[in-house]
Amino acid sequence: MRVLKINDLPEKPMDTATPIAGWKGGPVSRTRQTVIGEGQSENFRCNVVNFRAGATTGWHVHDCDQILVVTAGRGIAATESEEREITVGDIVHIKAGERHWHGATAETPMSHITVTTVGSKSIH
């Protein structure tokens, strides 16, 4: 068993993402804090992703289900048919193959924990 504190996890810059057309956010700026990294679990990967105000993931698809748990701020989770505001304590379940994006609102940063399966891919 491991017990971790989010504030103790080192933050590493993430690659850029294609901004959402019409989104009023600025340049995409995100960091990642690894909770369960490659080789630490046979089943899951887990990270905390921190979004600067207005930053998003860009549209993408996973080949596995994805779970997001909002830990700070306010954000948006969107599919091609729905857009929802998300805030601390919200849990988002995105099905494999569902085209979506998520990120911070233009006014506030947002952090969430993301869980996916080992070996899964994200297609942008």
BELQUINOR-V374369 format. One record per residue. N is the residue number from 1. NEAR is the number of other ideal C-beta (glycine too) atoms within 12 Angstrom. Layout:
n->N near->NEAR
n->N near->NEAR
This chain:
n->1 near->3
n->2 near->12
n->3 near->7
n->4 near->19
n->5 near->11
n->6 near->24
n->7 near->13
n->8 near->13
n->9 near->24
n->10 near->17
n->11 near->20
n->12 near->16
n->13 near->16
n->14 near->26
n->15 near->16
n->16 near->15
n->17 near->26
n->18 near->19
n->19 near->22
n->20 near->26
n->21 near->12
n->22 near->10
n->23 near->28
n->24 near->17
n->25 near->32
n->26 near->19
n->27 near->17
n->28 near->28
n->29 near->27
n->30 near->35
n->31 near->23
n->32 near->27
n->33 near->29
n->34 near->25
n->35 near->28
n->36 near->24
n->37 near->19
n->38 near->15
n->39 near->11
n->40 near->16
n->41 near->18
n->42 near->11
n->43 near->14
n->44 near->24
n->45 near->30
n->46 near->30
n->47 near->35
n->48 near->34
n->49 near->46
n->50 near->34
n->51 near->42
n->52 near->29
n->53 near->28
n->54 near->27
n->55 near->38
n->56 near->42
n->57 near->40
n->58 near->29
n->59 near->24
n->60 near->28
n->61 near->25
n->62 near->31
n->63 near->18
n->64 near->25
n->65 near->21
n->66 near->37
n->67 near->26
n->68 near->36
n->69 near->29
n->70 near->34
n->71 near->30
n->72 near->26
n->73 near->30
n->74 near->28
n->75 near->42
n->76 near->37
n->77 near->34
n->78 near->29
n->79 near->22
n->80 near->13
n->81 near->9
n->82 near->16
n->83 near->21
n->84 near->22
n->85 near->23
n->86 near->33
n->87 near->24
n->88 near->19
n->89 near->15
n->90 near->24
n->91 near->20
n->92 near->32
n->93 near->21
n->94 near->34
n->95 near->16
n->96 near->20
n->97 near->19
n->98 near->25
n->99 near->22
n->100 near->35
n->101 near->38
n->102 near->43
n->103 near->46
n->104 near->38
n->105 near->29
n->106 near->25
n->107 near->17
n->108 near->25
n->109 near->29
n->110 near->40
n->111 near->36
n->112 near->42
n->113 near->33
n->114 near->40
n->115 near->28
n->116 near->31
n->117 near->22
n->118 near->18
n->119 near->16
n->120 near->23
n->121 near->17
n->122 near->29
n->123 near->16
n->124 near->18
